[in-house]
């Protein structure tokens, strides 16, 4: 990214400016990072080594786990470094790179959550045609399309943000290079950036939320019309984990990006961002594994294989 400004590096305020808290925060987030990587890696390994999981549902779940690992790795290592550093800095190009990949992985997650909802819709509403509709080719197209659309969206926001002029303060009131706090440092008008952020982010969120909403409306309608109570319970159980993940991710993301600029505050932004950048990737493997019999059996067999 070409730097046409006087700013060569940014200072990340982080989660707390109290020096005494930094070692404790380092240990807490180091543990979170390790557990997150291990949990999501287990999901990927379980999918690859257990032939029973070679279905569209678990294919999407394995790709989602990979995306979660990439998302948290984009943000947490630099956060850990700054917990122990006297000057919590990130270079201009480093900030641009972090922002690009954060937007990339966030966009992929949105689309994959929509693809997973579409998969559940076909499995429950069209069980006889499920294998035909959700073929290997279709699953690959959904994943590749998610990455391509997200890459273009991330590039647009990145270019618009880092071609602005930064000539004053270089202190980012956040723990990573996100668009809203970086825009606050620009010396030139950011109106176009804010419009593009709202429209671009809105297209990603609204399109994926629309697919998810329509899928779940039809899923619930189909489930309620089932005659078997055990069938209804089984159908609901296959959707509960996904719906929980959707609520955590979209709830915090919408709070972060779709509220009036005047209501922005560092504390609220940090808490909201932590939910979808750090906490959600930590919880998701447990949400899926604890509520899914097939995943638990695969992880158990994986454990037995190493013992």
C-alpha positions in Angstrom: 0.0 0.0 0.0 1.5 3.3 -1.1 1.9 5.9 1.8 1.3 9.5 0.7 1.1 10.8 4.3 3.5 12.0 7.0 2.4 9.0 9.2 4.9 6.1 9.0 3.3 4.1 11.9 0.3 4.0 14.1 -0.1 3.5 17.8 -2.7 1.0 19.0 -4.3 2.0 22.3 -5.3 -1.6 22.9 -7.8 -2.9 25.5 -6.3 -1.1 28.5 -3.8 1.7 29.0 -3.1 0.6 32.5 0.5 -0.9 32.5 -0.1 -3.2 35.4 -2.9 -5.1 33.5 -0.7 -5.8 30.4 1.0 -9.1 31.6 -2.4 -10.5 32.8 -4.1 -9.6 29.5 -1.2 -11.2 27.6 -1.7 -14.5 29.4 -5.5 -14.4 29.0 -5.4 -13.8 25.3 -2.5 -16.1 24.7 -4.6 -18.9 26.2 -7.6 -17.9 24.2 -5.5 -17.9 21.0 -4.1 -21.3 21.6 -7.4 -22.8 22.5 -9.0 -21.2 19.5 -6.4 -22.6 17.1 -6.5 -26.0 18.7 -10.3 -26.2 18.7 -10.8 -25.1 15.1 -7.8 -27.3 13.9 -9.5 -30.3 15.6 -12.6 -29.6 13.5 -10.6 -29.5 10.3 -8.6 -32.7 11.2 -11.8 -34.5 12.2 -13.4 -33.7 8.9 -10.4 -34.8 6.9 -9.8 -38.1 8.8 -13.4 -39.2 9.3 -15.3 -40.3 6.2 -18.6 -40.1 8.0 -18.2 -36.3 8.1 -17.6 -36.0 4.3 -20.9 -34.3 3.7 -21.8 -30.7 2.6 -22.6 -29.7 6.2 -19.2 -30.6 7.6 -17.4 -29.4 4.4 -18.8 -26.0 5.2 -18.0 -26.3 8.8 -14.4 -27.3 8.1 -14.0 -24.2 5.8 -15.6 -22.1 8.5 -13.1 -23.3 11.1 -10.2 -22.5 8.7 -11.6 -19.0 8.3 -11.9 -18.6 12.0 -8.2 -19.5 12.4 -7.2 -17.0 9.8 -9.4 -14.3 11.4 -8.0 -14.6 14.9 -4.4 -14.9 13.6 -4.8 -11.7 11.7 -5.6 -9.8 15.0 -4.4 -11.6 18.2 -0.6 -12.0 17.5 -0.1 -8.3 17.1 -2.3 -7.7 20.2 -0.1 -10.1 22.2 3.0 -8.3 21.0 1.7 -4.9 22.1 0.7 -6.2 25.5 4.4 -6.5 26.3 5.7 -3.6 24.3 6.5 -0.2 25.6 5.3 1.5 22.4 2.3 -0.3 21.0 3.0 0.4 17.3 2.1 -1.0 13.9 3.6 0.2 10.7 1.5 1.9 8.0 1.8 -1.1 5.7 1.3 -3.5 8.6 -2.0 -1.7 9.5 -3.1 -1.8 5.9 -2.4 -5.5 5.7 -4.1 -6.3 9.0 -7.2 -4.3 7.9 -7.4 -6.1 4.5 -7.2 -9.6 6.0 -9.6 -8.7 8.8 -12.2 -7.6 6.3 -11.4 -10.6 4.0 -12.0 -13.2 6.7 -15.0 -11.4 8.2 -16.7 -11.3 4.7 -15.9 -15.0 4.1 -17.5 -15.8 7.5 -20.7 -13.9 6.5 -21.1 -15.8 3.3 -20.2 -19.2 4.8 -22.8 -18.7 7.5 -25.3 -18.0 4.7 -24.1 -21.1 2.8 -24.5 -23.2 6.0 -28.1 -21.9 6.4 -28.9 -22.8 2.8 -27.4 -26.2 3.3 -29.7 -26.8 6.4 -32.7 -25.6 4.4 -32.1 -28.2 1.7 -31.3 -31.0 4.2 -34.6 -30.4 6.1 -37.0 -29.1 3.4 -35.7 -31.1 0.4 -34.2 -34.3 1.9 -34.7 -36.4 -1.2 -33.0 -33.9 -3.4 -30.3 -32.8 -0.9 -27.4 -34.7 -2.3 -28.2 -33.5 -5.8 -28.7 -29.8 -4.8 -25.7 -29.7 -2.5 -23.3 -31.5 -4.8 -19.5 -31.3 -4.3 -19.4 -28.8 -7.2 -22.0 -26.5 -5.7 -20.2 -26.6 -2.3 -16.9 -25.6 -3.9 -18.6 -22.9 -5.9 -20.1 -21.4 -2.7 -16.8 -21.4 -0.9 -14.8 -20.0 -3.8 -17.5 -17.4 -4.5 -17.3 -16.4 -0.8 -13.6 -15.8 -1.0 -13.7 -13.9 -4.3 -16.5 -11.5 -3.2 -14.9 -10.9 0.2 -11.5 -10.2 -1.4 -12.9 -7.6 -3.7 -14.9 -6.0 -0.9 -11.8 -5.9 1.4 -9.7 -4.4 -1.4 -12.1 -1.6 -2.0 -12.2 -0.6 1.7 -8.5 -0.9 2.0 -7.6 1.2 -1.0 -10.1 3.9 0.0 -8.9 4.1 3.6 -5.1 4.1 3.0 -5.2 6.6 0.1 -6.5 9.2 2.6 -4.1 11.7 4.1 -3.0 11.1 7.7 -1.1 14.1 9.0 -2.1 14.6 12.6 -2.5 12.1 15.4 -1.4 8.5 14.7 -3.1 7.0 17.8 -5.8 4.4 16.9 -8.3 4.1 19.7 -8.7 0.3 19.2 -6.8 -2.9 19.5 -6.4 -3.5 15.8 -6.6 -1.6 12.5 -10.4 -1.4 11.9 -11.9 1.0 9.4 -14.0 3.3 11.8 -11.1 4.2 14.2 -8.6 4.6 11.4 -10.9 7.0 9.5 -11.1 9.2 12.6 -7.4 10.0 12.1 -7.7 11.2 8.5 -7.0 14.9 7.7 -9.3 14.9 4.7 -13.0 14.2 4.3 -14.1 10.6 4.9 -17.6 10.9 3.7 -17.1 8.7 0.7 -15.4 6.1 2.9 -18.3 6.1 5.3 -20.8 5.7 2.5 -18.9 2.9 0.9 -18.4 1.2 4.3 -22.1 1.4 4.9 -23.1 0.2 1.5 -20.4 -2.4 1.1 -20.8 -3.8 4.6 -24.6 -3.5 4.2 -24.5 -5.6 1.0 -22.4 -8.3 2.6 -24.5 -8.4 5.9 -27.9 -7.9 4.4 -27.4 -10.4 1.5 -26.2 -13.1 3.9 -28.7 -12.3 6.6 -31.5 -12.4 4.0 -30.4 -15.9 2.9 -30.2 -17.0 6.5 -33.6 -15.5 7.4 -35.4 -17.0 4.4 -33.8 -20.4 5.0 -34.8 -20.5 8.7 -38.3 -19.3 8.1 -38.8 -22.2 5.7 -37.0 -24.6 8.0 -39.1 -23.7 11.0 -42.3 -24.0 8.9 -41.3 -27.4 7.7 -40.3 -28.6 11.2 -43.6 -27.4 12.7 -45.5 -29.4 10.1 -43.6 -32.7 10.9 -45.8 -35.3 12.5 -43.0 -37.0 14.5 -41.9 -35.2 17.7 -38.5 -37.0 17.5 -38.1 -35.8 13.9 -38.8 -32.2 15.0 -36.3 -32.4 17.9 -33.6 -33.8 15.6 -34.2 -31.2 12.9 -34.1 -28.4 15.5 -30.9 -29.8 17.0 -29.1 -29.6 13.7 -29.9 -25.9 13.4 -29.4 -24.7 17.0 -25.6 -24.6 16.8 -25.6 -22.6 13.6 -28.2 -20.2 14.8 -26.2 -19.5 18.0 -23.1 -18.7 16.0 -25.1 -16.4 13.7 -26.5 -14.5 16.7 -23.1 -13.9 18.2 -21.3 -12.9 15.0 -24.0 -10.8 13.4 -25.2 -9.2 16.6 -21.8 -7.8 17.5 -20.9 -6.9 13.9 -24.1 -4.9 13.3 -23.6 -3.1 16.6 -20.1 -2.1 15.5 -20.7 -0.9 11.9 -24.4 0.1 11.7 -25.0 2.7 14.4 -24.6 6.5 14.3 -21.1 7.8 14.3 -21.9 10.1 17.2 -22.5 7.1 19.4 -19.1 5.6 18.9 -17.0 5.0 22.0 -13.7 3.2 22.5 -15.0 0.9 25.2 -18.2 -0.2 23.4 -16.2 -0.6 20.1 -13.6 -2.8 21.8 -16.2 -5.0 23.5 -18.2 -5.4 20.3 -15.1 -6.2 18.2 -13.8 -8.7 20.8 -17.1 -10.6 20.4 -16.7 -11.3 16.7 -12.9 -11.3 16.3 -11.8 -13.2 19.4 -14.6 -14.7 21.5 -16.7 -16.1 18.6 -13.8 -18.0 17.1 -13.1 -19.4 20.5 -16.6 -20.5 21.2 -17.6 -21.8 17.8 -15.8 -25.2 17.9 -17.3 -25.9 21.3 -20.8 -24.8 20.2 -20.6 -27.2 17.2 -18.9 -30.1 18.9 -20.9 -30.1 22.1 -24.2 -30.1 20.3 -23.3 -32.4 17.5 -23.2 -36.2 18.0 -21.3 -36.9 14.8 -18.6 -34.3 15.6 -18.2 -35.6 19.2 -17.8 -39.2 17.9 -15.3 -38.1 15.3 -13.3 -36.1 17.9 -13.5 -39.1 20.3 -12.2 -41.5 17.6 -9.5 -38.9 16.8 -8.4 -38.8 20.4 -8.4 -42.6 20.7 -6.2 -42.8 17.6 -3.5 -40.7 19.3 -3.7 -42.5 22.6 
